[in-house]
Amino acid sequence: MRWLLARSLPALLIGVLSGATLWGLDELAELLQGALWEALPHAIGVDPSSGWWIFAVLALTGVAVGLVLQFAPGHGGFDSATHELDAPVLPLRTLPGLALVTVLALAGGVSLGPESPIIAINTGIVVLLVTRFLPFYSAPLAALTTASATIGAMFGTPVAAALLLTGVLAALPARGALWDRLFLPLVAAGAGAVTMLLLGGPMVGMALPKAESLGLPELGAAAAIAVAAAAIGVLGALAFPWVHRAFHALRYPLLIASAGGVVLGALGALGGPVTLFKGLHETGELLTRAGEFGLGGLALVLAVKLAALLVSASAGFRGGRIFPALFLGVATGLLAQALVPQIPLGVAVASGVLGMVLAVGRDGWLALMLAALVAGDVALLPILALAVLPAWLVVTAAPHFLVRPRAPEAGAEPAAPERAGASA
């Protein structure tokens, strides 16, 4: 107990720092987004939702990100396509470039969330501070605590970190009770979540209308939708390495990201503003305006957003895939409900999120939590807990939504070949 108590205050401080950094990064991105998508087009008298403006902003975002990846110290860190929520500890010189490309991508409309880069940024800062000022707090523990704090801040609850870390810690050699090992990460996650709450950070919950009754028909519908969403996610995972390889055949980060920006611009012009950005705000908009899209419109939004996620993750942009997966899950659920209007909206949307996040994130606990958060109805948990089982059978033997790196990564020595301009 004394060992845990001695490290509780540092864990608390790590949580506050991680939450504040995430909030600051989001705020910078929001300011730049407002300039690009509101102030500037209004100042010159153009419609920011027009196809040509969407194309222009995303194409220029690709060039800007490519310049940073090509020339900034550390080349923007590791390729997000090769990692999920884990974060290699990057040297300090790499972090400003990583922060810059993350802000540019978030503001420019790229279909990625902040998960992977902000965990890497926070981990790099915290490990450096701990190593210098708190040597009794080991670097591996600091990295684990920081990841937990950032996840708690990102999803607005320490439960997210607890669920994710339970699986991680269970795979490690047992050293004491599980809750002893979870204690410090949960202290940090709680502090991170409270920090974001106090600073007014965005929350995930959508609070959909509650189902009047839940029985076997709803269970069957939930399982079918979750399986369908998981299958769509698996198709994306199968295509991911091929799309990544196609972009990286261009060899140079400037060319890779610029090409990605052009393709994303064309996709955004086709799908409209609702298919842009990480998808959290757009998820709420999609739910509000679902009736305006109709069956064909929802199918188009789903296809465009999946393609945009693949291009964004493949073309060198830094970011995570969980928030776009949440949007894709909601779109899948709305499409299912448009096909069969008898399915309660909460059941359809939560099941779509369940299957899609399961396929993209490969974590059943995270999928269940996000599905319940989006629906805002804990009464759905028994149905979702059963629906996740057939969905897991779909994804368990399928490839992960991940690209296996074939070369050393940025931040390591030597530098990654693609970032040095050599053949990947």
Secondary structure as GFF3:
##gff-version 3
##sequence-region A 1 424
A	DSSP	alpha_helix	2	34	.	.	.	ID=ss1
A	DSSP	pi_helix	35	39	.	.	.	ID=ss2
A	DSSP	alpha_helix	40	44	.	.	.	ID=ss3
A	DSSP	alpha_helix	51	71	.	.	.	ID=ss4
A	DSSP	three_ten_helix	73	76	.	.	.	ID=ss5
A	DSSP	three_ten_helix	80	82	.	.	.	ID=ss6
A	DSSP	three_ten_helix	92	94	.	.	.	ID=ss7
A	DSSP	alpha_helix	95	108	.	.	.	ID=ss8
A	DSSP	alpha_helix	115	133	.	.	.	ID=ss9
A	DSSP	alpha_helix	139	155	.	.	.	ID=ss10
A	DSSP	alpha_helix	158	170	.	.	.	ID=ss11
A	DSSP	alpha_helix	178	199	.	.	.	ID=ss12
A	DSSP	alpha_helix	216	248	.	.	.	ID=ss13
A	DSSP	alpha_helix	253	271	.	.	.	ID=ss14
A	DSSP	three_ten_helix	273	275	.	.	.	ID=ss15
A	DSSP	alpha_helix	280	288	.	.	.	ID=ss16
A	DSSP	alpha_helix	290	314	.	.	.	ID=ss17
A	DSSP	alpha_helix	322	339	.	.	.	ID=ss18
A	DSSP	alpha_helix	345	361	.	.	.	ID=ss19
A	DSSP	alpha_helix	364	375	.	.	.	ID=ss20
A	DSSP	three_ten_helix	378	380	.	.	.	ID=ss21
A	DSSP	alpha_helix	381	395	.	.	.	ID=ss22
A	DSSP	alpha_helix	417	420	.	.	.	ID=ss23
###
